[in-house]
Amino acid sequence: MTAVSAMAAFSGGLADLIERVMPSVVAIRGEKGAGTWTAGSGFVLDDACHVVTNNHVVDQEDGFTWTAAIHGYPTQPIRILGRDPLTDLAVVELSEPHETRLVLREKPVRLGEFVLAMGNPLGDYPESVSVGIVSGLSRQLQSPQHARPLQRLIQTDAAVNPGNSGGPLVDLDGEVVGVNTMIRDDAQGMAFAVPAATVARIVPQLIADGRVTRAALGIAVHARDVEVDGRTAKREIVTKVGAQDSPFLPGDVVLSLAGQEIDGHAALFDLLDAALIGKPTPVEVQREGRRVTFDVVPARLGERT
């Protein structure tokens, strides 16, 4: 096979893939009065008409009317089922049955894989596609619209613009590897997506309850390089303790929670789910060079400062 024929085969396969995936990609629009509108993207997740998007797409004041447009189908009303600001994910529901859906990929994405970003850039160009590679893994990024840094983000150089938010980042099998979420305004070719593993963990809770219930330890932490067991590593350091009777002290290095090693924000936040609320939970910290263990009873996030 010549180079030209190989490129032609790749191009044809790519067009076939896009043709197969596009009927599950959603252009989301919210309108309020004359001239006030917002737009984003999403994708159909299941046969129950659930659509995954970003929280910041639908996190608007009351009074917006929401609709969805899908290639080949009439525009239809949608309703917001649930939102999670801490992962920037949301679920909306179509008002009409839909024939196709996308699958969340279970296997972790690899650096250098080809990916496609699909969606509705600028709210004016639905059914748009850009191609790139996975250019970074497990990124952490803070933005003014997020209360916490987003964790384990996939970095890609596929072109992503405002309006692409909530759209799928898919692999060459058409499986969703991430949800396009944000870009770096001060750079070129740096876009980020919430990974499929986070979607698989958060979205069922949004469908069932409309929100995600989390546990809280009553502390503030900050990642710093510290020496633990003779090795320097980035660990979570307690910077603030909310309650006077807390077993934590400022300066504690959090080593483990519930028997699981804590090696960063993502590992800590993943463990703080509803199952820990109200239950004595073992913690190990490094305090003034010594390992100290104690139990803490996590509260529901929002009920403890």
N, C-alpha and C positions, 0 to 999 in steps of 0.2 A: 504493500500500500504506500503510495506516495504521500509526501507531506500535505499536498493540496487535498488529496482524497481523504486523508485522516482528519483534516480540519473541516472538510465538508460533512463528514460523518458526525463529528462532534457538534457542529452547528445544527445539523438536522435533529440529532438527539436532544439538544438543548431546546429547540423549538417544540419538539414533541412533549418534553417535560413541562414546559411552560403552559402549553395547551391543556395539559392534564391537571395542573395545579391551579391555574387561574380561576376556574369556576368555584373555588372554595375561599378565594381572597375577597375581603369585604372592604368597601369604602364607607367609612362612617362619617356622618355629618350631623352637627347640632346647630339649630337655628333658634334665635330669640328676637322676635320683632324684625323690623326692616333693617337690613344691613349688618346685623350682629350674627356671626356664625363662627364655627370652629370645625375642624375636620381631622380625621385620622384614619387608621387602617385596622384591620383585624383579620381573623381567619376562622372558618367553621371548624369546630373541634369534634362534634359528635352528631348522632342522628336526632338528638333532642333540641337542635337548633341553637346550641350554645356557641357563642363567638368570643374568642379571646382577643383582648386588646390591652392597651396601656391604661393604667389608672389616670394618668395626666390627660389622656384624650377626653375622658368623660367626667373628670372632676371639675365641674362647672357649677355656677350658681343655679338656683331653681329657675324654672321657666323655659328651659331649653326643650325643644322638640327634636327627638333623635330619629334618624332614618339610616338605612343601610342600602347600598347598591352593590349588586354582584353581577359580574359579567354574564349577560344572557338572560337576566331576570329583571322583573320590574322592581323599582325602588319600594321599600317596605318599612313600616315603623318598627322600631326596636325598643326594648326596655332594659334598663340597667339592673342586673341581678346582684352584683357584688363588686367591691373594690378593695384593694390592699395597697395603701400608699407605700408601705415599707419594701415591697418588691416591684412596685409600679405595674401591677397587673390588675386587670378587671375582666369581668364577664358580662356580656350583654346577650339578650335573647331575641332571635328573629321572630317575627310574627307569622311567618309562613314556613311550612316544611321545606327542607332543602335536601337535594339528592346526593351531594358530595361533601366530603370532609377531608381534613388533613390529619396525619398521624404524627404524634410526638415521637421523635427518635429516642430510643433507650440508650444506645451506645454513645459514650462521650465523643464529642467532636474532636478532630485532630488538627493541629497546626498545619496550615498549608492546604487544607481541603478547599475545593471549589464550593462556593455557596451563591445563592441567588436571594436578593432582597426584593420583596414584592409588596406593592401597596399603592398608595394614593398621594404622591408627593405634592406638597403645597395645597392639597385639597382640590386641585384642578386637573390632575393628570392620573385618573384611575387606570388600573390595569397596566401599571408601569413595572418594569423589571430592570434590575442592574445585576451585574455579575462581578464577583470578586473572590477573594480567598479568606480563610480564617487567618488573621494576621496577629492574633494574640489570644491568650487564654487566661481565665481566672482574674480578670481585671476588677479593680475596685474603683468606683467613681462617685463623687459627690456632686450634686447640683442643687441650686437654690430651691427647687421644687420638691426635693426629697429630704425627709427628716433624718434619714440615715444614709450613709453611702450604700449604693447598690453593690451587691456582692457577686463574685464569680461570673462577671460579664464576659461574653464572647466579643472580641474585637474583630472587625472586618473592614476591608477597604472597598467593599461594594458601596456604590453611591447611595446614601440615605439623606433625605431632606425632611424638613418639617412636613407633616402629613403622612410620612411613612411610619410614624410611631404606631405600634401595635400590629404592624404587618409581619408576616412570617419571614424568617430567614431559613431557607430550605437547602438541603443537600441535593446531590445529583440523582438520588432516588425519589425526590419529592417529599421527603420526611422533614418535619420541622425540627431544626436544631436550636432555634431561638426566636425571641420576639424582639423585633427592632425597636429600640427604646430611646437612644439619644446619640448625639454627635458631639465632638469637641469643636466649639466655634473658633478656637484659636489654632486649629490645625486643618490639614487637608487629608481626606481619605482615612479618617478615624471615626468609625461608627461602632456602636455597641448594642448588644442584644442580651436580654435576659435568657439564660439557658433553658433548654427543654426540661431538664431535671427539676428546676425551680417551678416551672409551669405545672408539671405533673404533681408536685407536692402542694401547691397553693390553690390551683383552680378548683379541684373537687371541694375544698372548704368554702370557696366563694359560691359555688353552685348550691351547696347544701345550706349554708348559713348566711351568705351575703357578706361575710367578713372572715378574717383569720384571728383566732384567739391565741394569744401568746402569753408565755410566762415572763416575769421580770424579777431580777435579783435585787433591785433597789440600789444599783450602783451605776456610775458612769465609768467607761473604760476608754483607754487610748492605746493604740498599738505602738510599741517602742522596741528597739533592740536592747535586749538585756541578756545577762549571762545566767544560764541555767545548767547546772551539772557540768560546769566547765566549758560550755559551748555558748556562743552568742547566737541568739535567734530572736525573731520578732514575736513578741508575746503581748497579751492584753494586760495592761497595768490599770489598777483601780485608781481613778483620779478624784472621784467624789462618792461619798456614802450618804444615802438619803435618810436613813433612820438611825437614831442614837444607839439602839440595841442591835444593830447589824453586826454579825460576826466578821464582816470585812473591815479592813482598815485601808486608808489611802496609802498607796504604794505597794499593795499586795500584787503579786504577779499571778494571774489565774492560770493554773497548770491543767486542771481537769474539772469536769462537771459531770456528775452521774457516771463516773468511771470512764468518761471519754476525754481524750486529750484535747486541749484547746490550743490551737496554733494560729488563731486569727479571728477577726470579726465573724467571718462566715461560719466557722465551726461553732462559735459560741451562740450565734443567733439561730442556727439550725436546731440546736438542742433545746432552745427555750420555747417549746411548744406547750399546748394546753395540758398534756399529760403530767407535767411537773407541778402544776398549780396546786398549792396547798399540801404538797407532800414533802417530807424531809428528804433532802437531796444532798449527797456527799459532794464536798468541794475540796480540792487541794490547791493551796497557794504556796508561793515562795515569799516568805516574810523575813526581811533582814538576813537573807542568806540561808534561812532554814525552811524546810518543808513543813507546812502546818495543814492539818485536815480538820474539817468541821462540817456540820450539817447546816443547810439553809432551807427555809421554806419559801419557795417562789410564790409571789402574788400574781394576779392577773395584770398584764401590762395595761397601764392607765390608772390602776388603783394604788400604785406605790410610786413615790418620787425617787 
